[in-house]
């Protein structure tokens, strides 16, 4: 083969990136969309949730003050159905990165598919913690409380389902209910507060509607299920809520609530727990509490999720690792880790022939 031919591949920026972000992490999510896109040489137009516009507004002002050209980072405020829609449909936007509901993500996917835009979707979850009969129940209880009720359940990785082995079900539920009833509601900025408010009235109404759905389906409401009275009645607070006797396949067990509601499902074996975990349309995060290393590795292989934790709750994202899910949670791309740089750049292959002779094909190794 000739030594007078060189070939290589490189990564190039894609152009204008539109980042559409939700309310629940008003700084973290915009930055993990913006910074990798900028590092790859793109420009970014960011549209934060209309519920939390101020944080990103300040972030963009800081970036501009730090010296980024206005052509490189832009801010758009507005509602998703107007400002977000305009960004997605704009012909000069080459890439869309969206975090939000699966319903909205499906609409964005249709538009981007028709317009041949690159798209990353990070959407809903119905995450489960599995507690096996050999688990450290003290550790598992801490994980369930934080996973289900930390940040009032308002995150895509929140624990919405608790799959309990029948041998520990009753005593774990008793401990869970007692601990949940002792959680302190209040201002989320105060160190003594365990559970803050929901984002707005509509969010609390959604939680209330699912509590009613659970009761109609025959699940047993063992704690919570109502808004607090007194000093907290003016805010959008809701008590940590636990349902037991939840049936696999019911709406309460299947649908994303985005609030402090936990559904408990009793199982007889690890295999049944895996089936229950996997039998939802979402596939973001999962967790197993067990002392059995064999079960731990089986869980990492068999649970149909983008993320699996062993002896830790479903909540969280490691910035140095890829973040995202499968099925109705995402479309195959990941945020964070090194994979995100592949998303925000394009591969280009280059050939340089300085032999002065025609190469008829890449397999042509004969001298002419």
C-alpha positions in Angstrom: 0.0 0.0 0.0 1.2 3.5 -0.9 2.8 5.5 1.9 2.0 8.7 0.1 -1.7 8.6 1.1 -2.9 9.8 4.5 -6.4 9.5 6.0 -8.0 10.4 9.3 -11.3 11.4 10.9 -12.1 14.5 13.0 -15.0 16.0 14.9 -16.7 19.2 13.7 -19.4 21.4 15.3 -22.9 21.1 14.0 -24.1 24.7 14.2 -26.9 26.1 16.3 -28.0 24.1 19.3 -31.4 24.7 21.0 -31.5 23.6 24.6 -35.0 23.3 26.2 -34.9 22.7 29.9 -37.4 21.9 32.8 -38.0 23.6 36.1 -36.6 21.1 38.5 -32.8 21.7 38.0 -32.8 25.3 36.8 -29.0 25.6 36.7 -27.6 22.0 36.4 -29.6 20.9 33.4 -28.9 24.1 31.3 -25.2 23.9 32.1 -24.8 20.2 31.1 -26.5 21.0 27.8 -24.7 24.3 27.1 -21.1 23.6 28.1 -20.5 20.5 26.0 -22.2 22.1 23.1 -20.0 25.2 23.4 -16.8 23.1 23.9 -17.6 21.3 20.6 -17.7 24.7 18.8 -21.4 25.2 18.5 -23.5 28.2 19.4 -26.4 27.7 21.9 -29.9 29.1 22.2 -31.3 28.1 25.6 -34.9 28.2 26.6 -35.6 27.6 30.3 -38.9 26.6 31.8 -41.3 29.5 32.1 -41.6 28.5 35.8 -38.0 29.2 36.6 -36.7 31.9 34.2 -34.4 33.9 36.5 -31.6 31.4 37.1 -30.7 30.8 33.5 -31.1 34.5 32.8 -28.4 35.2 35.3 -26.3 32.4 34.0 -26.3 33.8 30.5 -25.5 37.3 31.8 -22.5 35.9 33.6 -21.3 34.1 30.5 -21.6 37.3 28.4 -19.9 39.3 31.0 -17.1 36.7 31.1 -16.5 37.3 27.4 -18.5 34.9 25.4 -19.8 36.6 22.2 -23.5 37.2 22.0 -23.5 35.2 18.7 -22.4 32.1 20.8 -24.9 32.1 23.6 -28.5 33.4 23.4 -31.4 33.2 25.8 -35.1 32.9 24.8 -37.9 33.1 27.4 -41.4 31.9 26.8 -43.8 28.9 26.9 -43.0 25.6 25.3 -45.9 25.8 22.9 -44.7 29.1 21.5 -41.0 29.8 22.1 -40.0 26.2 22.4 -42.0 25.3 19.3 -40.4 28.1 17.3 -36.9 27.0 18.3 -37.6 23.4 17.3 -39.1 24.3 14.0 -36.5 27.0 13.0 -34.5 25.8 9.9 -31.2 27.3 11.3 -31.3 25.2 14.4 -29.4 22.0 13.7 -29.6 20.3 17.1 -32.2 20.1 19.8 -31.6 18.9 23.3 -34.8 18.5 25.3 -35.5 17.5 28.9 -39.1 17.2 29.9 -42.2 15.1 29.6 -42.5 12.1 27.3 -45.6 13.6 25.6 -43.8 16.8 24.7 -40.7 14.9 23.6 -42.8 12.8 21.2 -44.0 16.0 19.5 -40.5 17.3 19.3 -39.3 14.0 17.9 -41.8 14.2 15.1 -40.7 17.6 14.1 -37.0 16.9 14.3 -37.4 13.6 12.3 -39.2 15.4 9.5 -36.6 18.2 9.4 -33.6 15.9 9.8 -32.4 17.5 13.0 -30.2 15.8 15.5 -32.2 15.3 18.7 -31.5 14.3 22.3 -34.5 13.5 24.5 -34.4 13.0 28.3 -37.9 12.4 29.5 -40.0 10.7 32.1 -39.4 7.9 34.5 -41.2 5.5 36.8 -38.3 4.4 38.8 -38.3 1.5 41.3 -36.2 0.5 44.3 -36.2 -3.3 44.9 -35.6 -4.4 48.5 -34.7 -8.1 48.8 -35.1 -10.1 52.0 -31.3 -10.1 52.7 -31.0 -6.3 52.4 -29.7 -3.9 55.0 -33.1 -2.5 55.9 -31.7 0.6 57.7 -29.8 1.6 54.6 -32.7 0.7 52.4 -35.1 2.8 54.4 -32.8 5.9 54.2 -32.6 5.3 50.4 -36.3 5.0 49.9 -37.1 8.1 52.0 -34.6 10.2 50.0 -35.5 8.6 46.7 -39.3 9.1 47.0 -39.6 12.3 49.0 -36.3 14.2 48.5 -37.0 17.2 46.3 -40.7 16.3 46.8 -40.4 13.6 44.1 -39.9 16.3 41.5 -37.1 14.7 39.5 -37.0 12.3 36.6 -35.0 9.8 38.8 -37.3 10.0 41.8 -38.4 6.7 43.3 -42.0 6.2 42.4 -42.3 2.5 43.1 -41.0 0.3 45.9 -40.8 -3.4 45.1 -40.6 -5.3 48.4 -39.8 -9.0 48.9 -42.7 -10.5 50.8 -40.5 -11.7 53.7 -39.6 -8.1 54.6 -42.7 -6.3 53.3 -44.8 -5.9 56.4 -42.0 -4.8 58.8 -40.4 -2.5 56.2 -43.8 -0.8 55.4 -44.3 -0.2 59.2 -40.9 1.5 59.4 -41.4 3.4 56.2 -44.8 4.8 57.3 -43.4 5.9 60.7 -40.4 7.6 59.1 -42.5 9.3 56.4 -44.9 10.7 58.9 -41.9 12.3 60.8 -40.6 14.1 57.8 -40.7 17.9 58.2 -42.4 20.0 55.5 -41.4 23.6 54.9 -39.2 26.0 53.2 -36.7 23.9 51.1 -33.9 26.4 51.8 -34.1 25.7 55.6 -31.7 23.0 56.8 -34.4 21.4 59.0 -36.8 20.9 56.1 -37.1 17.4 54.6 -39.9 18.0 52.1 -40.4 21.3 50.3 -43.4 22.4 48.2 -44.4 21.3 44.7 -43.7 23.8 41.9 -47.2 25.2 41.5 -50.9 24.6 41.9 -51.2 22.4 38.8 -48.5 20.1 40.1 -50.4 19.6 43.4 -53.6 19.0 41.5 -51.9 16.3 39.5 -50.7 14.6 42.7 -54.2 14.8 44.2 -55.7 13.3 41.1 -53.3 10.3 41.3 -54.1 9.8 45.0 -57.8 9.5 43.9 -56.9 7.1 41.1 -55.0 4.9 43.5 -57.9 4.7 45.9 -60.3 4.0 43.1 -58.0 1.2 41.9 -58.2 -0.4 45.4 -54.7 0.4 46.6 -54.4 1.1 50.4 -53.5 4.6 51.4 -51.4 4.1 54.5 -50.1 7.6 55.1 -50.3 11.1 53.5 -52.8 11.6 50.8 -53.6 15.2 51.6 -52.2 18.7 51.8 -51.1 20.1 55.2 -53.1 22.6 57.1 -52.1 25.6 59.1 -49.1 27.7 58.2 -48.3 25.6 55.1 -51.8 25.7 53.7 -50.9 28.8 51.5 -48.1 26.9 49.7 -48.2 24.0 47.3 -47.3 21.4 49.8 -48.4 17.8 49.9 -47.7 15.2 52.6 -45.4 12.3 51.8 -47.8 9.6 50.6 -47.5 5.8 50.6 -49.8 3.3 49.0 -49.6 -0.4 49.6 -51.3 -3.3 47.9 -50.6 -1.6 44.6 -51.2 -3.9 41.7 -48.6 -4.3 38.9 -50.1 -2.8 35.8 -52.4 -0.3 37.5 -52.3 3.4 36.6 -50.8 4.3 40.0 -48.0 1.8 39.3 -47.5 2.7 35.7 -47.8 6.4 35.2 -45.4 9.2 36.2 -46.7 11.5 38.9 -43.8 13.8 39.7 -44.7 14.3 43.3 -44.3 12.7 46.7 -46.3 9.5 46.1 -44.8 6.1 46.5 -46.4 2.8 45.4 -45.5 -0.4 47.2 -45.6 -3.7 45.3 -45.2 -7.0 47.0 -43.2 -9.7 45.2 -42.2 -13.3 46.0 -38.8 -13.5 44.2 -36.1 -11.5 42.5 -37.3 -12.7 39.1 -40.7 -11.3 39.8 -39.2 -8.1 41.0 -37.3 -7.8 37.7 -40.5 -8.4 35.7 -42.4 -5.7 37.7 -39.6 -3.2 37.3 -39.3 -3.8 33.6 -43.1 -3.8 32.8 -43.5 0.0 32.5 -43.0 2.2 29.4 -40.2 4.1 31.0 -36.6 3.0 31.7 -34.5 5.6 33.4 -33.2 4.5 36.9 -33.5 1.5 39.1 -32.1 0.3 42.4 -31.6 -3.0 44.3 -30.8 -3.4 47.9 -29.2 -6.8 48.5 -26.2 -8.4 50.2 -26.1 -11.0 47.4 -23.4 -10.2 44.9 -24.9 -12.6 42.4 -28.2 -10.8 42.5 -26.5 -7.5 42.2 -24.8 -8.4 39.0 -28.0 -10.0 37.7 -29.8 -6.8 38.4 -27.2 -4.7 36.5 -27.8 -7.0 33.5 -31.5 -7.7 33.7 -33.1 -4.4 34.8 -34.4 -2.5 31.7 -33.0 0.9 32.7 -30.3 3.3 31.6 -29.0 3.5 35.2 -28.9 0.8 38.0 -27.8 1.4 41.5 -26.8 -1.3 44.0 -27.6 -0.4 47.6 -28.3 3.2 46.8 -31.5 5.1 45.8 -32.6 5.8 42.2 -31.9 9.5 42.5 -28.8 11.1 41.2 -26.5 11.8 38.2 -22.8 11.4 38.1 -21.4 14.2 35.9 -18.5 12.1 34.6 -20.8 9.2 33.5 -23.5 9.1 30.8 -27.0 9.9 32.0 -30.2 8.8 30.3 -32.7 6.0 29.8 -34.3 3.6 27.5 -37.8 3.1 26.1 -40.1 6.2 26.6 -37.4 7.8 28.7 -35.0 8.7 25.9 -34.0 8.2 22.3 -30.6 6.6 22.7 -28.4 9.6 23.4 -26.9 10.4 26.8 -26.1 13.6 28.7 -22.9 13.8 30.7 -19.8 11.6 30.3 -17.8 11.5 27.1 -20.8 10.4 24.9 -22.2 13.8 25.0 -19.4 15.2 22.9 -20.2 12.7 20.2 -23.8 14.1 20.2 -22.7 17.7 19.9 -20.3 17.1 17.1 -20.1 15.4 13.7 -17.6 13.0 12.3 -15.8 14.0 9.1 -13.3 11.7 7.3 -10.5 13.2 5.3 -8.2 11.6 2.6 -5.0 13.3 1.4 -3.3 11.7 -1.6 0.1 13.3 -2.5 1.4 10.4 -4.6 0.6 12.1 -7.9 -1.1 8.8 -9.1 -4.7 7.8 -9.4 -6.0 5.5 -6.7 -9.0 3.8 -8.3 -10.4 2.5 -5.0 -9.5 2.2 -1.4 -8.5 -1.4 -2.0 -6.4 -0.5 -5.0 -2.9 -1.4 -3.9 -1.4 -2.0 -7.3 1.2 0.4 -8.8 -0.2 2.1 -12.0 
